Structure formats: structure tokens, C-alpha cells
């Protein structure tokens, strides 16, 4: 019954939060949102300097975004595409260069410049905006603003927009491949009795009439969907973690009545940080601090501003997604969403179709945390248990260039693939160094699936391409068919991609290399063969 419950939750998108559409027909708008179009491919965003002021009663927001950018190629009188999804509207668009005109067309603002630009030149565009943004029906999964009330009836506001895009409320260049590498400045204007919490560090708090402006600064590159204001009756407490790059500031903003619960539950942050620095290398944003913030929805990986809404309980809202009991030993949202600081925020996919890079590695971070926090046996048990959530409905990789995600299997199946690759490498220290090297060599970069595949193959010295093809691009799980006669073992793969190279260790120390053709090997003993359950393959006795 427990397994069935998790499966149904997963299938409805409520566990891992991904929605996919079979046989969807993509439109020109999808291409404009998801591709590096002629309106985007000549300029590179450097920084956002933005302001946001929500009105709880009217469910509206207003503000501005000053977009600093650099021209990447010579071009005459180009048209810039700024993304701002309806019903939000641009009230004014200005630049420090001649603008012939601008128009808002659907979810886009097209700004026609009257100038010949040269590569390397730097300019700014200022967009003043306002409106009633899309309200999330079930944040964080469907995306949108949240105008809620806390348990004491105080306004509590935030937004979640990973899937739908930051342009649901903020005028941006809303494509994953172009992050403002010089960071952001974000001013959050609130009523005097509320607090505005953003990404990075608080650099000023100033009274503006009967309101207060909280200004936050992020020094590092940041993906647009991580730029999140939180407004509520917050109180703050702090701690520090001594890590690989020195002292890391831990900053916690919680609703006033959650303070004591948070002080207890957030004690998990230090062992989490210790485990992830061991496996992945230094926390990628020491300059911007680490932050957990109470939010009116379950959670999200907003960079240096991790959204927390797990009810101060272990597990996933008190449940264990692996069905083994192991996951009840730690808080799922603290561990999972913080793992994204390495995979999603440090290493970011260029295209939403490659979102598995975020979710597969981050779900596997739960396994790695368990191994460091508890023991390897428990970690393997958890890794095997999460397979019960795999649907094998559509491939993990989505359609490129149209802001399309693949299957929600990118979580448990992707993690199972990584666990399988770890068995193939068969050297945990080498595996750890690959993960650490990845976060160093792709530090603050956007990447493609091919880059990750090639990196892991190169650093392991093993051609892993067919394994990636099997699990990322098909819904088939390899089946190892076998028959044993005493010390003679006959075996082959079925349901595999062509030329699948996936060696398997049997009986603890003997490696076999199955193909599509039958092979026979001699075993060291005649007792029934023992398979390693850590491989995500099916075993079938055909004797």
C-alpha cells in the first residue's frame, strides 16, 4: 500500500513536481521562449538591478529591472527580446542607447534599437513593469506568485517559477543559457510590519515613508528562476560553518512562531554541508552566504535563498520516498534543495530539456548524504528503494529549444543511472573525484548533456555513452537473462540499446560483460549466483 501511495503521488506530479506533455505540438512562442533566437544571440546579460513591490490586497506587483549587457557581435539596428509574460505589462522601456520603438507582443517585449553596435560594447535597458501576475494554483509545481497568510493571519508572499520562467513576474532575458554573471541587486519594498528576504546578502534596510526597502546583493552568477523575493513576518537567526573555503555564513529567516522549531530542525544544515563539500567540493557561493527561508510552499532551490516549507519534519512531509524508512532520518527539503546549490545553481543546464543534470545528480545527493551521515548500507538501501517511483513513461531528456522538460523520471531513474555508473566505475574515490572535478571545472557555468557525458567518460576512463543512451533517451530497462548449471553461467542482455556496454559484478568479485548474444563463463562456486542489486537492471532466470 505504501509503495502504491508513492507511485500515485509521483504519477500525479506531487512528489517530484515535474509535468510533461506527450505529443505536444510546439508553437512559435515556445521557440521564442526556449531558443537562442536572433533577438537574443547578440547580447550577453551581465547584471540585473531590480526592484519589486507587492500589494497583498490587490494581488499585484510593480517595480523595475535595469538590465546590464554586453554586445557579443557587430550588429546594426537589432531587435532585443525581453521576456515578460502576460498579464504583466511594461509601463516604460528606456536604454542608454537610441531606441526607435518598442512593443509588447504576448509574453515578449521587442525593443528596436537605432544604432550600430560593436562587439564588446556595454549598455543597459531599463524596464518599468506592473500588473497582476499569474497566481500559482499549487506552488512550486505549476509556477506563479503566492499571496498567502501565515497562521497568525499576516500576509506571506513569494513566487516559484522554475518551469514557467522568471518572466512570469520580472522582465528578463528568460533563457537558462544566459545568466547575469556579475549577479544581481534586488530591492524588496514591504509594509513596515513585514520583512523582505532575497538572494545573497542584505546590504541595506531603509525606510521609505510608511514602507521599508530591503536591498540584497548577489555577487555570483545566478539563474533567473532562482531570483526570488520572500515577504512575511520574518525573524532572523545566524550560524557559521567552517568549510573548505573558510567561514560560511548560515542565515535563517523564519516566521516568528517557527523560531524554536527552526533552531532545532536546521541543525541538519551543518552535517549536510559537510557531506556535500566532501562529495562535491566547496559550497559554490561563499560570497553570497547560505540561506534557508520559510516559504508558503514546499521548497525550491533558489540560489543562496533556499525555500523551506517541509513543516519542520523529517522525510518528505513526514513520508519516506524510498519506502525503506531510511529517508525519515533527515529532512528531505533541507537535503535535496541544498544539493541543488551544486547541481542546478553551480552547474546549470543550458536548455530545460537537460534538466536531468539538476535533478538526477541532486536526487543522488540524497544517497551520498545518507552514506556520509549514516552508512553505506543505508545509502544503498535508499538508492534501491527510490526505484519504486520510476514510471518509464517518456524519456528523461525533453525537446530542445522550446522550454520543454522530459519525464519526472529524471529524479529517481536519473539517480538510479548515476548509482549504476558508480558500480561500473567500481572505485568510490575516483567517483568522488569526478563529482568534485565536475563542480570545479564547470564552476558557475551552463552546460549541455554531452558535456556531462563526455566529462564522466573521460575522467573515469570508461566509455559510458551507451549507458547514458539507455537511461536518458529510452524507456527500456536492460534485462540480464541468465541460466546457471553448476559452475557454468550462460547470460545475455535483452531490452538494451545497441552495443550496450554495461559490465556487471556478480558473486561479489567476478565481472561479466553481457551483450545481446549469449555467452558462457565459469563461476568459482556452484551455489546460486548472487547479483548486485545496486545496478538498475532487471534479472531474469530463463533456465
WOZI-V502059 format. One line per field, one symbol per residue. ss: DSSP state (H for helix, E for strand, - for the rest). phi: phi as a letter, one per 40 degrees, with the letter a starting at -180 (. if undefined). Layout:
ss->???
phi->???
This chain:
ss->-HHHHHHHHHH----------------HHHHHHH--------EEEEEEEEEEEEE----EEEEEEEEEEEE---EE--EEEEE-----EEEEEEE---EEEEEEE--EEEEEE--EE----EEEEEEEEEE---E--------EEEEEE-----EEEEEE-----HHH---E-----------EEEEEEEE---EEE---EEEEEEEE--EEEEEEEE-----HHH---EEE-EEEEEEEEEE--EEEEEEEEEEHHHHHHHHHH--HHHHHHHHHHHHH-----HHH-EEEEE----EE-----EEE------EE--E------HHHH-EHHHHHHHH---E---EEE--HHH-HHHHHHHHHHHHHHHHHH--HHHHHHHHHHHHHH------------------HHH-HHHHHHHHHHHHHH--HHHHHHHHHHHHHH---EEE-HHHHHHHHHHHH----HHHHHHHHH-----EEEEEEE--EEEEEEE---------EEE---EEE------EEEE--------E------EEEE--
phi->.cccdcccccccgccbgbbbbcfcccbccccccbbccccbcbabcbabbbbabcbcccfbbaiabcbcabcbacabfcbcbbcaccccbccabbacacbcaaabbgcbbbbccbaccbdgcbabbbbcbaibcdcccaccccghcbbbbcccgcdabaabadcchcccabcaccbccbccccgabbbbbbdccbbbbbcgbcbabbcbgcbbbbbbbbccdacccccbcbbaccbbbbabbcbcbhcbcbbbbbcdccdcccdccccccccccccccccbhddcbdcbgbabbdbcaciacddfaccbacgfbcgbfgbbccgbgccccacdcdccccdcccbhcccbccbccccddccccccccccccdcccbacccccccccccccccbfcbccccccgbfbcccccdccccccccccddcccfaccccccccccdcccbdfbbbbddccdcccccccgbccdcccdcccbbbcbcbccaabbgcbbbaacbgbccfcbbcbcbfgabbbbcbcccbbbcccaccdcbccccccbcbbcbc
